Amino acid sequence: MEKSNNDIIFDPATMVAPLGLIAMDGAKELGAKINDYLVKWANNHGIEKDSYLIETDCPRFSSGDGKGLIKSTVRGNDLFILCDVGNYSCTYDYFGMKNAMSPDDHYQDLKRIIQAASGKAHRINVIMPSLYGGRQHRRSYRESLDCAVALQELESMGIENILTFDAHDPRVQNAVPLMGFDNIIPSYQVLKAMFRTIKDFKPDKQHFMIVSPDEGAINRNMYYASVLGVDLGMFYKRRDYSVIVNGRNPIVAHEYLGNDVTGKQIFIADDIISSGESMLDIAVELKKRKASKIYCYATYAIFTNGLEKFDQAYADGIVDGVYGTNLTYRSPQLLEREWFHEVDCSKYIAYFIASLNHDFSISKIIDPHQKIQSLLDKYNV
């Protein structure tokens, strides 16, 4: 696929089929960035193309029922549908009220657009960075299995590949063993953003350390520690299993396991910052242990309880920066925060689309070890 970092093969002779990109309502901004890269690479290879984006719409009747419309032909296309199920800024009118779209609404619209393609596309691929139902991935009691059922439903509708980022539990792909499923971790993009935004960034064993916020995030943090050659610590959540609050056992305390963090810069990676309380509790515990600076990262930084607590933590020197991707909706208020740094993944997705559209191996894209090593060499780490 790649001859060099800047030379993308874009050859009509090796394309699976003509490329088409649909950005659902919640993913217009990200879709435009991805399209810009695809158009640029196509033009560099003598393919005159203004846009790969295909216009769609999901209007609603006054009763609240919806439908999907595709406004140009997709016959024979290798279709990529980009969907952000977490974009709560999208609204629709219902009995005189503005309703914010939930993940359920976005997922229904995705299925409507798949139906509107009417089986005429050569192949349909879904890029769903935040996996629908991803947090309801296993059954503990008499519970639904939302993510597994959704994947099976998409498979039954003819979807051949699903691309997602940092799935809460990638083992959910076992529900669809015969469908293409890629779980992508943007670790190179995160480190690149940190080098760009942290003046005294020294990710070596003497100055830097990775700390996993819990046992569930250990694998993603272990990767950072391994590729950087630094120490890894971990917190585990001690819970009160005699009580259930909001469907979960409440956390009693965060217990630390690992080496001394005194004087070190700490990096904490997780898939999602929801309320952010756990992340802040961990940061406080690390500061008590005399950590120097603390940088938090979540692929999906959604801050469901607002930004005020992180504002205070930043002002108090507990947290020195928060990194989050542009794979889901970020509020204008978040983007204005001095402590928030965006990790752009649009080029990364464009690589995947171009690779799949040419039926090339994506193993080098999924494993960014070589790129990370080049990044470290560039900054003499």
N, C-alpha and C positions, 0 to 999 in steps of 0.2 A: 504493500500500500504506500509506504513512504520511502522515497529515495533519500530524502533528507528531511529535516524538520519543516522546511518551507516548500517542499516539492510534493504535492499531492497528485497522484495519478487520477485523472478524470477523463476516461476514454469511453466514448459511446459504444465502441466495439466490445467492451468487456462489461458493460452495464447489464444487470439482470433484466431491467426494463427502464423506460423513461421515468425519471425521478419526480415525485410529487410530495410536497410538504404541506400538511394541514396543521395550523396552530389554533387550538380551541380557544374560546374566549378568555380563559384564565391564563393563557400562555402566549399572548400576542407579542409581548416585549421580548421574551426569550426566543420565540420563533423568528422574529425579525432579525435578531443577531445571528442566529444559525443560518438563515437564508443568505445574509450578507457574505458569510464565509463560503457557502456553496457556490454562489454566483461568482465570487472572486476567483475561486479555484477553476470553475468551468471556463471563465473568460481567459484565464492564464493558459488554458489548453485549447484555445481557439474555438470554444463553444460559445456562441452568442446567446446569452440568456439574461433576461431582465430580472426574473424572479422564479423561484420554484414554489412559492406559496400559492395555495389554492383557496379561494374565498369560500367560506361556509357561514351558515347562520343557524341558530337554534331558537326560533321565535316561539312564543307561547300564546295559546288562545286565552280568551278572557276567563275561562274556567280554570286555567292553570296548567292544562295539558300542553305538552310541547311536541315539537317535531324537528327533525334535522334536515337541512338543505345544503347540497353541494352545488355551487353556482357555475361550475365548468366541468368538462368531461374528465373522468379519471380512468377511462377504459384503457386497460393494458399498462397502467402505471404501477411502479413500485412505490406504494403509498406509505408515508410515515406520518402518523398522527401524534402530535405533541399535546399532552393534557396535564394541567396542574390542578389536581383535585382539591388542593388546599387553599385556593384563591378565594378568600371570603369577601374580597372587594367587589366581586361580580354580583349584580342584583337583578331581580326581575319583578315586574308589577303583578300583584295578586290582590284583588278586591280592594284596590286603593292603597295598598301597602307596598313598601319596598322590602322585598325579602332577599337577604343575603344568601347566596348559593352555598350549600353545604357540600361536602365530598360526595354525598349521595346524588345531588343534583348534577354535579360535574360528571360523575360516572354514567348517569343516565344519558346525558348529552353525548358523551363519547360513543355509547352504544347506538344512539340515533344516527350519528354521522357514519358509523360502520354500516348500519342498515341502508343509509342513503347511497352508499357506494354500490349497493345492489349486486354484489358479487362480480362487478365488472373490472375491478382492479386486478392487476397481475398478482400482486401480493400486498397484504396489509400488515404493517408493523406499528406497534404502539410504543411510544416513548412516554412513560409515566414516572417521572423522577420520584415523586412521593407516592408510594404504592397504595392504592385504594384498600382500606381495611387492614393496612400493614401492622397496626398495633394490636389488632385482634387476630393473632396468628396461631394461637393454640387454645385448646379447650382444657380448662381446669375444673369447671363444674358443668351444669347443664347450660352450655353457652353455644352461641353461633360461631361459625368459622368463616367470617366475612371474606377475608382475603383469598382463602383457598377456593371458595365458591365463585368469587369474581374471576379468578384466573381460569377456572374451568369453563365459566360462561363465555369468556373471551375466546378461549380455544374452540368452543363449539360454534362460535360465530366466524371462524376461519382465520383468526389472527395467527400469524406464523412466528413472530418474534415479539417479545416484550423486553424493553430496556428500562431498568429502574436504577436509582442511585441509593446506595447505602440503605438497603432494606433493613427494617427493624429486626427481622429474622429471615435470612435468605433461604432457610430450609423450607419455607413455604412453597418454593418451586417444586417440591416433591409432589404437590397436588397436580402438576401438569408435566410429567416427565418426558412427554413426547413433543412439547412445544419449546421453541427457543426462548431462553430466559437468561438475561445477562444482568448481574448485579454489579454496578460500577462504583468504585470508591475514588473520589477525586483528590487523592492524597498529594499528587504532584502540584495540582492547582492551589491547594491550601498552602503548601510550603513556599511556592512561588509568591503568593500574596503576603506571606509573613516576611520574606526577604525584602519585599518591596516596601513594607509599611513599618517595620521595626528597625530602628537605627542601629542598635547594639545587639542584633540577633546573632547569637553564637550557639548553633545547635550541635555542640560537642559534649563529650562525657563530663568535662570539667564544669561547664556552665549551664547545661540544659538537661531536663528530665521529662519523661512522659508519665502521666498519672491517669489511669483509667478510672472513671467516675463510679463504675460498678462492674460486677462480673460479666454482665451482658455485653459491655462495650470492650471487653478485654482484647478481642481479636483485632479490632481496628487500631487500638492503641499499641498492641504488640507489633503491628506492622511498622508504625512510625518509629518505635524504639529499635527495631531490627535494622531498618534501612538507614537510620541515622547513627546506629551504634552507641546508643545512650541507655541509661538505666530506666527500668519500668517499675512504677509503684501502682497500687490499686486500693480503692476503697470498696468495702462491701456494705450493703445496706442491712442493718439489723432491724427487723420488722416485728411488729406486735401481731402475731398470727391469731390472737384471740378476738381481734376486732376487725371489722371491715368498714372502711370509709370511702364513699364514692366508688364502690366496687373493688377496692384494693386494701391490702393490709398496710396500715400507716408505718412510716419509717421512724424508728425510735432513735437511731444514731447512725452516723457514718464512721466505720472503723477503718483505720489505715493499715495497710500492709506494704512494706517496702523499705528502701534505703533512706538515709537522711536527706532531707530536701533543703537544708540550710544554705542560703545564699544562691540558690539555683533558680533559673527561669523554668517555669512549669507550663506544660502544654496539656490541656485536658480535651479529649475529643469524644463526641457522642453523636448519635444520629439526629437527635432532636432536642432543642431547648423549648419546652412547652411553657410551664410556669417559670422555670428557671430556678426554683427554690433549691433543688438538689445541687445544682451547679454552684450556687452561691454558698450553700452550706459547706461544700467541699473546699471552696476557695478560702473561706474563713478558717477551716481546720488547717489548711496548708500554711496560711499566714501565721497561725499560732505556732507552727513548726518552723518559722523563720524563712519561708520561701521568699525569694527576691521579687520576681514578677510572675504573674499568672495570666496566661492567655487561654481563653475558652474557644472551642470550635464546635459547631453543630452544622451538619449538612442542611438542616431545616431549622432556622432560628425564627420561631413564630411568636414567641413571647405572649402567650394567651392571657397573662395577668398584667399586661402593660410593661412599660420600660422603667418605671420610677425606681424600683429596687436596684436595677443595674446602674441607673444614674447615680444612686447613692453609693453603691459599691465602688464605682469608678472614682467618685469624688473622695472616698475614704481610702483609696489606694489598695483596695482588696482585689479588684480585677483591673488589669491593665489593658485589656482589649478583648473583643469578641469577634470571631470570624464566622461568617455564614455565607452560603452559596446563593446564587440567583436562580436556583432551581424551583423555588416556590415564591409566592408573593411576599414582598417586604414592604411594610407601610412606609409612606413618605417620612413619618416621624422617626422611624428606625434609621433610614438612610441618612438623616440629618445628624445622627448622634456621632460625636467625636470618637467614641470608643468602639463603634461598629465598623468593620472592614469587610467589604464584599469580595467573595471568591467567584470569579466569572467562569462558568462551565460551558458557555455557548460553543466555543471552538472545539472543546472535547466532544460534545454531542455531534457537531458537524463531521468530525473525524469518523465517528461511528456510523453515521448515515452514509457517508461516502464509501466506507469500507463494505458495509452490508450491501449497498447498491451495486457494488462490483463483485460481490461474493468473495471478498478477500478475507484472510484471517484477521481477527481482531485481538489476538492474544497479546501482541505487542502493545496495543492501546490499553488493554485491561491491566497489564502489568507495567507500571510506569517506572520500574526500578532503574532502568538505564537513564531515563530523563532526570530522575531525582539525583542520580550520581553526577550527571553533567551539571546540574544546578549547584550541587555542593562543590564541585571542582571550580565552577565559575566564581564562587565566593570564598574559595580557599578553605573550605571546611573539611 
